[in-house]
Amino acid sequence: MSHSILEISQRDEVPTPCYLMDESLLARNLKILDHVQQESGGKIILALKGFAMWSTFPQISQTLCGTTASSLSEARLGMEKFGGEVHAYCVAYRDPEMDFLRKHCHHITLNSLSQWQRFQHHVNQPETTASFGLRINPEYSEVETDIYNPCRKGSRFGITATDLANADASILEGIDGLHFHTMCEQNSDTLERTLEHVEAKFGTYLQTMKWLNCGGGHHITRPDYDTDRLVRLIQHLRAAYDLEVYLEPGEAVALNTGFLITRVIDRFNSDGHPIAILDTSAAAHMPDVLEMPYRPEILGASDPGEKKHTITLGGTTCLAGDVIGDWSFDEDLKVGDRLVFTDMAHYSMVKTNHFNGVDHPAIGRYHHQTDEVIIDRQFTYEDYRDRLS
Ligand SMILES: *Cc1c(COP(=O)(O)O)cnc(C)c1O
């Protein structure tokens, strides 16, 4: 017997605040990703930047063949907890990082020609396992918010076609692949238009490459995502250039699989305005609510004014803006009530911080077959203390 997350969130065994991953929802996403891999012949790896809850890696690694890291620590986590292929892309590597990564990674992508020149001598050195690639900037993206747009003017990401053409032709000796990452929460029609630019500008280079990594930002597991088109695009790239094609989504792997369960710890009116304080925080536990910004969903709650009681939900930190937003409820909230925020697995968990010394949410999983809640991790004062000195 399995229960709804709303029912499960009421159980005493679920501490608050707590990130709870629903393993059956993760399985549903993995099935879609597996379908894309099977049909297209492309490979999908998990971007640890977006989702790194490693208690789920035994499940994910049955479908995805590896991980990609944006730092040495992420690469080590991929090796230790996920296995399979470990890829790395970093805006700039430091010497000791490169010395470790070249011996343990499958692919290493360099962000600039100067980084490549600095590390080129590692190719074919004893112990080097990595195949090297360059991040290109196709100077085309459909991301409108500048803070998320890797192709904004003067971007520090990737090499433009002009810069590559102006370099000495021998610069590509030792380079096996190209990498671009220009998308964010987008559908495959955006990829199709992006590839037109990639192929027009870099097509001749692709002829000589072994692999192409199309980055992340593919919202493959969203209900309206066109997987057929994605499959066609990957098949085209493989056939036209004889390439191994990789995608490295973070968000799409964990999209709509995790919840943040929180409790009301105070309820009062300020100047007649109803306020509930939760044992969570926008600033510390869901920073994207303030940064993106976006409005999360709460199970059983509606937009302001739709239900009888409209209440502002606030966090526990001293930041005046630590407000999650306004929602309406059938019944007034009271201390002890539990609320469930949806879609809190990706980015929320990896970005969580200890601002104000607030309690870190516990991390757990719900296992449908056995109707069991497994709390993998609870955080203590020592976790807060030990990241400072
Ligand atoms: C952020 C990032 C990803 C993952 O992006 P999602 O939007 O989570 O799919 C993949 N590759 C690179 C280089 C990134 O910077």
The ligand as an SDF file (V2000), in Angstrom:
LIG
                    3D

 15 15  0  0  0  0  0  0  0  0999 V2000
   24.1020   23.9710  -15.0360 C   0  0  0  0  0  0  0  0  0  0  0  0
   24.7480   23.1400  -16.0380 C   0  0  0  0  0  0  0  0  0  0  0  0
   24.1860   21.9030  -16.4180 C   0  0  0  0  0  0  0  0  0  0  0  0
   22.8690   21.4020  -15.8890 C   0  0  0  0  0  0  0  0  0  0  0  0
   21.8290   22.2750  -16.2190 O   0  0  0  0  0  0  0  0  0  0  0  0
   20.2900   21.9240  -15.8900 P   0  0  0  0  0  0  0  0  0  0  0  0
   19.5890   23.1990  -16.1960 O   0  0  0  0  0  0  0  0  0  0  0  0
   20.2180   21.5810  -14.4330 O   0  0  0  0  0  0  0  0  0  0  0  0
   19.8810   20.8010  -16.7480 O   0  0  0  0  0  0  0  0  0  0  0  0
   24.8630   21.1490  -17.3520 C   0  0  0  0  0  0  0  0  0  0  0  0
   26.0280   21.5570  -17.8810 N   0  0  0  0  0  0  0  0  0  0  0  0
   26.6110   22.7400  -17.5450 C   0  0  0  0  0  0  0  0  0  0  0  0
   27.8880   23.1360  -18.1580 C   0  0  0  0  0  0  0  0  0  0  0  0
   25.9880   23.5690  -16.6130 C   0  0  0  0  0  0  0  0  0  0  0  0
   26.5460   24.7330  -16.2820 O   0  0  0  0  0  0  0  0  0  0  0  0
  1  2  1  0
  2  3  1  0
  2 14  2  0
  3  4  1  0
  3 10  2  0
  4  5  1  0
  5  6  1  0
  6  7  2  0
  6  8  1  0
  6  9  1  0
 10 11  1  0
 11 12  2  0
 12 13  1  0
 12 14  1  0
 14 15  1  0
M  END
$$$$
